[in-house]
Amino acid sequence: MDGFQTVLKFFMNQKTAIGYSFMALLTMGGERVFSLVAFRCPCSNENFRYGLVFLFSPAFVLLVIGYFLNRKTWKLFTGCWVNPRKIFPRGNTCHFFYVFGQITLNALVAPVMWLSVALLNGTFYECAMSGLKNPSYLQAVCHSKSAKCFEELHKVACDKSSMPFAESDELKRTLQAQSQILGWCVIVTTALLSLLTTCCASCQSKVSHLQLMFWRVYMEKEKEQLEQIFQLYATKLSERNLKCFFENKEPEAIPLPTFQAWEDASQLYSFSSSKQHYSTIHRLVEEGQKKINEERETMLDFVDKGEIP
């Protein structure tokens, strides 16, 4: 039993890495399915547009899904039409773009994985670039090749060119090499930017590493128990209402947060080094559920920014 708990604890501690690894496997599998089942290079003047659509459209869809599944997106935008000060607080109009940038970085993980895998495979890029009619590009690719290269480059991806096999095969390898170089450039650039972002976030941290670790554990526990409390109170309220409806009885009082309390608890938490509050609910409990002034700035805490390791 102790061994099982040790293994379970290890996987729980590594759930972020496991999640990214699982996402990478899904991306590779999806790219492979697209290449074998859906992708058919037309080998015509449509090569360029067709290849780019398959290269970038799935990445865009994954980006939209990333925005949609990120809870911070809805925490930021919910009610912003009614109260624009939630996203554009007075005195800090750039706050929205900073927060939205943090959300975008998280949403970009899946699209970058797709682009990396698709470029390393080279199928989509080969089709797209074989249909590019830019004179400078054609001159660079078809250098020292026969004149047919300029006319039949779009047929190389389908092996329908009348050029000699050696020349056609060399062109395919050249296009695939370009694609793989771009793929590795995307991977290396992403890795460096991730490292720099993490280092900058850690260097600017207002709390120590141990306190950040405690903060992470607290937020996980609060989130788990908050979901349980939602289930409990929603069940109690629905049972009471149905019972009173069918039995025609007066409802007994069930204490629930006020409308303003819901509003206050939904605000993005602003960290203060003078008060050790680890969430918006923690602050409300400690200070009392007071009405939040519209002029007060709301900022993402370290947990919302993903700075806790």
VEXPAMI-515663 format. One record per residue (C-alpha): residue number from 1; residue in one letter; x, y, z. Coordinates in pm, 1 decimal. Example, Ala and Ser with C-alpha at 12.3 -4.5 7.8 and 13.67 -1.06 7.14 Angstrom:
BEGIN
 num residuo        X        Y        Z
   1       a   1230.0   -450.0    780.0
   2       s   1367.0   -106.0    714.0
***
This chain:
BEGIN
 num residuo        X        Y        Z
   1       m      0.0      0.0      0.0
   2       d    282.8    239.4     83.1
   3       g    440.6    167.0   -254.4
   4       f    112.1    243.1   -433.0
   5       q     76.7    572.7   -244.2
   6       t    434.4    665.1   -336.1
   7       v    367.2    599.3   -705.7
   8       l     37.2    788.2   -688.8
   9       k    205.4   1084.7   -519.6
  10       f    476.4   1087.6   -785.8
  11       f    221.1   1100.9  -1067.6
  12       m     24.4   1371.6   -886.8
  13       n    339.1   1583.2   -851.3
  14       q    421.6   1532.0  -1218.7
  15       k     70.9   1583.5  -1353.2
  16       t    170.3   1895.3  -1549.9
  17       a    451.4   1711.9  -1730.2
  18       i    225.5   1410.8  -1785.9
  19       g    -46.9   1636.3  -1923.1
  20       y    191.0   1798.9  -2170.3
  21       s    328.2   1458.9  -2273.0
  22       f    -23.5   1330.2  -2332.5
  23       m   -103.3   1644.0  -2533.9
  24       a    209.6   1587.8  -2743.1
  25       l    106.8   1227.3  -2815.3
  26       l   -242.0   1340.3  -2916.6
  27       t    -90.8   1606.6  -3141.8
  28       m    138.7   1357.7  -3314.8
  29       g   -146.4   1113.1  -3358.3
  30       g   -377.9   1381.3  -3494.1
  31       e   -115.6   1505.5  -3738.6
  32       r    -55.4   1152.1  -3859.7
  33       v   -426.7   1092.4  -3912.4
  34       f   -458.7   1419.8  -4105.4
  35       s   -163.0   1327.9  -4324.9
  36       l   -287.5    979.3  -4410.4
  37       v   -664.3   1023.1  -4420.9
  38       a   -763.8   1383.1  -4498.4
  39       f   -465.3   1539.9  -4673.4
  40       r   -445.9   1511.5  -5053.6
  41       c   -209.7   1758.0  -5215.3
  42       p   -379.6   1876.7  -5539.7
  43       c    -48.4   1914.7  -5727.6
  44       s   -175.5   2225.6  -5902.2
  45       n   -170.6   2600.1  -5855.4
  46       e   -370.5   2544.0  -5535.2
  47       n    -79.3   2374.3  -5359.7
  48       f     27.7   2681.1  -5165.2
  49       r   -314.1   2765.3  -5021.5
  50       y   -405.3   2401.9  -4961.0
  51       g    -83.7   2325.7  -4773.1
  52       l   -105.2   2638.4  -4557.2
  53       v   -465.7   2562.7  -4464.5
  54       f   -368.3   2219.3  -4331.0
  55       l    -63.1   2362.9  -4158.4
  56       f   -224.5   2657.1  -3977.4
  57       s   -600.1   2586.0  -3953.2
  58       p   -567.4   2305.8  -3693.3
  59       a   -328.4   2528.4  -3497.8
  60       f   -588.0   2807.8  -3495.6
  61       v   -861.7   2567.0  -3383.2
  62       l   -637.4   2441.8  -3100.7
  63       l   -572.0   2802.8  -2998.6
  64       v   -945.8   2874.1  -2977.7
  65       i   -997.5   2555.4  -2775.1
  66       g   -714.7   2661.9  -2545.6
  67       y   -889.3   2993.9  -2479.7
  68       f  -1221.7   2819.4  -2431.8
  69       l  -1093.6   2561.6  -2179.4
  70       n   -892.4   2808.9  -1972.4
  71       r  -1092.4   2901.8  -1660.5
  72       k   -903.9   3232.3  -1634.2
  73       t  -1056.5   3341.1  -1966.9
  74       w  -1406.7   3328.5  -1825.5
  75       k  -1293.8   3470.3  -1493.0
  76       l  -1158.9   3769.9  -1681.0
  77       f  -1445.1   3825.5  -1925.3
  78       t  -1754.7   3730.4  -1724.2
  79       g  -1954.9   4044.6  -1663.6
  80       c  -1710.9   4272.5  -1846.9
  81       w  -1987.0   4405.0  -2074.0
  82       v  -2187.3   4520.8  -1772.4
  83       n  -1883.5   4646.7  -1581.6
  84       p  -1590.3   4731.8  -1812.6
  85       r  -1382.0   4826.4  -1508.8
  86       k  -1328.5   4456.1  -1449.1
  87       i  -1094.1   4434.6  -1746.1
  88       f   -994.9   4801.5  -1776.6
  89       p   -944.2   4919.7  -1416.1
  90       r   -901.4   5290.8  -1371.9
  91       g   -537.4   5395.5  -1363.2
  92       n   -416.6   5073.3  -1526.0
  93       t   -576.6   5037.2  -1867.1
  94       c   -296.1   4805.5  -1984.1
  95       h   -391.7   4550.1  -1720.4
  96       f   -624.6   4366.5  -1959.7
  97       f   -351.3   4310.0  -2217.2
  98       y   -113.4   4179.9  -1950.4
  99       v   -367.8   3929.6  -1820.7
 100       f   -478.8   3831.0  -2169.6
 101       g   -113.6   3774.7  -2261.0
 102       q    -78.9   3528.3  -1972.5
 103       i   -386.5   3342.1  -2093.3
 104       t   -254.5   3341.4  -2450.8
 105       l     76.9   3185.9  -2344.5
 106       n   -110.3   2891.8  -2194.0
 107       a   -339.8   2861.6  -2496.0
 108       l    -41.5   2857.2  -2736.5
 109       v     98.6   2528.6  -2604.2
 110       a   -116.3   2300.9  -2822.1
 111       p    -86.6   2510.5  -3143.5
 112       v    292.9   2524.2  -3110.0
 113       m    301.4   2147.2  -3062.3
 114       w     94.3   2103.0  -3377.1
 115       l    316.6   2331.9  -3583.7
 116       s    630.2   2159.6  -3456.0
 117       v    503.8   1811.0  -3536.3
 118       a    360.4   1914.1  -3874.6
 119       l    683.3   2087.6  -3978.4
 120       l    901.4   1798.6  -3865.1
 121       n    687.9   1562.1  -4071.5
 122       g    714.8   1796.3  -4370.9
 123       t    410.0   1681.4  -4566.4
 124       f    207.6   2003.1  -4543.4
 125       y    506.1   2232.9  -4594.4
 126       e    625.5   2033.6  -4895.1
 127       c    288.2   2067.2  -5064.3
 128       a    254.5   2438.4  -4980.1
 129       m    600.6   2550.6  -5086.6
 130       s    598.4   2343.6  -5405.3
 131       g    311.1   2566.9  -5519.9
 132       l    478.2   2896.8  -5433.1
 133       k    532.5   3103.6  -5747.8
 134       n    767.4   3360.9  -5601.4
 135       p   1049.6   3411.7  -5857.2
 136       s   1321.4   3450.0  -5594.0
 137       y   1213.7   3131.8  -5415.8
 138       l   1192.8   2935.7  -5741.5
 139       q   1537.2   3058.4  -5838.8
 140       a   1680.8   2941.9  -5506.1
 141       v   1513.1   2599.1  -5511.2
 142       c   1562.2   2525.5  -5880.8
 143       h   1922.3   2646.2  -5891.7
 144       s   2132.2   2410.2  -6106.6
 145       k   1816.3   2215.7  -6199.7
 146       s   1656.0   2170.9  -6541.5
 147       a   1413.1   2425.3  -6683.0
 148       k   1124.4   2189.2  -6604.1
 149       c   1177.6   2260.9  -6235.3
 150       f   1029.6   2610.3  -6274.8
 151       e    723.2   2470.3  -6450.9
 152       e    661.2   2144.3  -6266.9
 153       l    769.3   2211.3  -5909.4
 154       h    405.4   2184.9  -5797.6
 155       k    397.4   1824.0  -5924.8
 156       v    697.2   1710.5  -5722.2
 157       a    491.7   1648.3  -5406.1
 158       c    278.9   1390.9  -5593.0
 159       d    564.2   1228.7  -5789.9
 160       k    394.1   1332.0  -6115.4
 161       s    676.6   1543.9  -6251.4
 162       s    842.0   1456.8  -6584.4
 163       m   1179.9   1551.6  -6438.3
 164       p   1437.8   1275.0  -6381.5
 165       f   1375.9   1078.9  -6062.3
 166       a   1705.0   1188.5  -5904.6
 167       e   1621.3   1555.4  -5957.5
 168       s   1262.7   1519.7  -5838.0
 169       d   1374.8   1325.2  -5531.3
 170       e   1635.2   1589.9  -5449.8
 171       l   1370.4   1862.4  -5466.3
 172       k   1143.6   1668.6  -5230.4
 173       r   1428.3   1619.4  -4987.0
 174       t   1512.0   1989.0  -5005.9
 175       l   1155.3   2090.8  -4923.5
 176       q   1136.4   1838.9  -4639.6
 177       a   1469.2   1961.6  -4501.9
 178       q   1343.0   2320.6  -4504.0
 179       s   1031.4   2210.8  -4318.7
 180       q   1227.0   2022.2  -4053.3
 181       i   1465.9   2313.5  -4002.1
 182       l   1168.0   2542.7  -3942.9
 183       g   1019.2   2284.3  -3707.5
 184       w   1334.1   2271.5  -3495.7
 185       c   1351.0   2652.2  -3499.7
 186       v    997.6   2663.6  -3357.7
 187       i   1087.0   2409.1  -3087.7
 188       v   1411.8   2580.9  -2985.6
 189       t   1252.4   2927.3  -2985.6
 190       t    959.7   2805.2  -2776.3
 191       a   1191.6   2632.7  -2528.0
 192       l   1403.6   2946.2  -2487.4
 193       l   1101.3   3173.0  -2446.0
 194       s    951.5   2934.0  -2188.9
 195       l   1278.0   2930.2  -1994.1
 196       l   1309.5   3309.8  -2003.3
 197       t    945.4   3358.9  -1902.8
 198       t    978.3   3118.1  -1610.0
 199       c   1304.4   3277.6  -1495.0
 200       c   1159.6   3629.1  -1514.6
 201       a    849.4   3523.5  -1321.5
 202       s   1062.5   3359.7  -1050.6
 203       c   1300.1   3655.5  -1027.1
 204       q   1009.2   3897.1   -982.4
 205       s    831.8   3680.6   -724.9
 206       k    737.5   3870.1   -410.3
 207       v    738.3   3556.9   -195.3
 208       s    987.2   3279.5   -127.8
 209       h   1000.1   2943.0   -300.4
 210       l    859.6   2757.4      3.4
 211       q    568.8   2997.9     32.2
 212       l    494.4   2951.8   -337.0
 213       m    487.9   2575.2   -281.1
 214       f    245.6   2622.5      9.3
 215       w     38.0   2856.6   -206.7
 216       r     12.9   2592.7   -478.8
 217       v   -102.7   2325.5   -231.7
 218       y   -355.3   2565.3    -79.0
 219       m   -505.2   2657.0   -415.6
 220       e   -537.0   2292.6   -517.3
 221       k   -715.4   2208.3   -192.7
 222       e   -940.4   2513.6   -211.4
 223       k  -1038.5   2426.9   -568.1
 224       e  -1117.4   2065.1   -476.4
 225       q  -1324.1   2159.9   -172.4
 226       l  -1497.9   2444.1   -355.1
 227       e  -1629.4   2196.6   -612.7
 228       q  -1745.9   1967.1   -332.5
 229       i  -1920.9   2256.6   -156.6
 230       f  -2091.4   2354.2   -482.5
 231       q  -2220.5   1999.1   -520.3
 232       l  -2333.9   1985.5   -157.8
 233       y  -2521.0   2316.1   -147.1
 234       a  -2668.3   2277.2   -495.8
 235       t  -2801.5   1935.3   -394.1
 236       k  -2945.0   2068.5    -68.5
 237       l  -3109.4   2365.3   -240.0
 238       s  -3257.9   2160.5   -522.6
 239       e  -3389.0   1895.2   -279.1
 240       r  -3550.1   2161.2    -60.9
 241       n  -3714.4   2338.3   -353.8
 242       l  -3853.4   2018.8   -506.0
 243       k  -3977.5   1894.9   -170.7
 244       c  -4151.3   2224.4    -96.1
 245       f  -4299.9   2234.1   -445.9
 246       f  -4452.0   1886.3   -434.4
 247       e  -4552.7   1894.6    -66.8
 248       n  -4671.4   2259.0    -79.2
 249       k  -4463.2   2361.5    223.1
 250       e  -4286.7   2678.4    326.3
 251       p  -3914.1   2654.9    250.5
 252       e  -3663.8   2642.6    532.6
 253       a  -3378.9   2891.0    516.7
 254       i  -3054.3   2775.7    357.6
 255       p  -2770.3   3025.9    399.8
 256       l  -2613.2   3124.9     68.3
 257       p  -2371.0   3403.2    -27.7
 258       t  -2525.2   3734.1   -128.3
 259       f  -2505.9   3861.3   -484.6
 260       q  -2229.0   4103.3   -387.2
 261       a  -2039.0   3822.7   -214.8
 262       w  -2048.1   3618.8   -537.3
 263       e  -1920.9   3924.0   -723.6
 264       d  -1640.8   3984.5   -474.7
 265       a  -1532.4   3619.6   -472.0
 266       s  -1515.2   3617.6   -852.8
 267       q  -1264.4   3901.9   -867.9
 268       l   -905.6   3832.1   -970.2
 269       y   -691.9   3839.3   -660.2
 270       s   -438.2   4118.0   -602.5
 271       f   -131.6   4007.3   -405.7
 272       s    -23.8   4218.5   -110.2
 273       s    300.9   4144.5     73.0
 274       s    158.2   4299.8    388.9
 275       k   -124.9   4045.5    415.1
 276       q    -83.6   3671.9    363.8
 277       h   -400.9   3604.4    168.4
 278       y   -373.5   3315.5    -75.4
 279       s   -695.8   3362.3   -269.2
 280       t   -987.3   3597.4   -314.2
 281       i  -1203.5   3385.1    -83.7
 282       h   -928.6   3386.1    179.0
 283       r   -919.3   3766.5    162.6
 284       l  -1298.4   3793.2    189.1
 285       v  -1306.4   3563.5    491.0
 286       e  -1027.9   3752.3    667.4
 287       e  -1144.2   4104.3    586.5
 288       g  -1517.5   4046.6    558.3
 289       q  -1734.5   4055.5    247.4
 290       k  -1721.9   4425.4    171.3
 291       k  -1831.1   4600.3   -142.0
 292       i  -1537.2   4638.8   -378.2
 293       n  -1477.5   4991.5   -498.2
 294       e  -1493.5   5019.0   -876.2
 295       e  -1178.1   5225.1   -876.9
 296       r   -974.0   4956.4   -702.5
 297       e   -737.2   4774.3   -931.6
 298       t   -780.0   4399.2   -977.8
 299       m   -478.4   4195.4  -1072.8
 300       l   -397.6   3829.0  -1130.2
 301       d   -224.7   3655.1   -842.6
 302       f     76.2   3427.0   -878.4
 303       v   -143.3   3122.1   -905.1
 304       d   -352.3   3270.5  -1186.5
 305       k    -33.8   3361.2  -1372.4
 306       g     94.3   3006.8  -1342.2
 307       e    409.4   3119.6  -1161.8
 308       i    391.3   2852.7   -895.5
 309       p    618.0   2563.3  -1000.4
***
